[in-house]
């Protein structure tokens, strides 16, 4: 199982994620590319550290929404969105390659991630942006999403992702953040769910029912309080359960 976290979510003197501590235990780093968080200095620092630790670098692309942290619904024309996705990937690629690494995958953030679960036009625009940026980039997304369907149709590697600290609806989508119980705060429960995704291929949904989830990558949100300690616990629990924690193939 790949273990990923959102990193580089700072801007100027403002910081949110404990990048160094998270890079010590994750296998893939979703690096903010400047549209919901991150700037040139932050991207360079995170890429340098990720490369030094052998952590895979991914571009976490977003709607252009610094004030809303990329979590506000936006209507962006498809052509504009494709160009902005390519722009973000290109910005991160400069720093990844300067660090002796490369951008290996793309993962939408926040509102864009959720929108591309069902919105085929926005999903297609993200994939067009990935293709504009060039390179054989994998795409992380929710199992069964339009995003992963579009990625597979474009000949890109579609990587199914699960969320250790987010509640699931009976349909297998994420409970919207504005609803009660959307984020799982109990650390013990997050650890149990993480092992369940890897070993049992499923999770208990918000209604108490069992939801099958087949995923190759597991996300621990970097902006969760105590995220680094939680990620360490998740990794240790996975390894104790006999799960090999490594970057997805």
Secondary structure, 3 states (H helix, E strand, C coil): CEEEEEECCCECCECCCCHHHHHCCCCEEEEECCCCCCCHHHHHHHHHHHHHHCCEEEEEECCCCCCCCCCCCCCCCHHHHHHHHHHHHHHHHHHHHHCCCCEEEEEECHHHHHHHHHCHHHHHHHHHHHHHHCCCCEEEEECCCHHHHHHHHCCCCEEEEEECCECECCCCCECCCCCCCCECCCHHHHHHHHHHHHHHCEEECCCCCEEECCCCEEECCCCCCCHHHHHHHHHHHHHHCCCCCCCCC
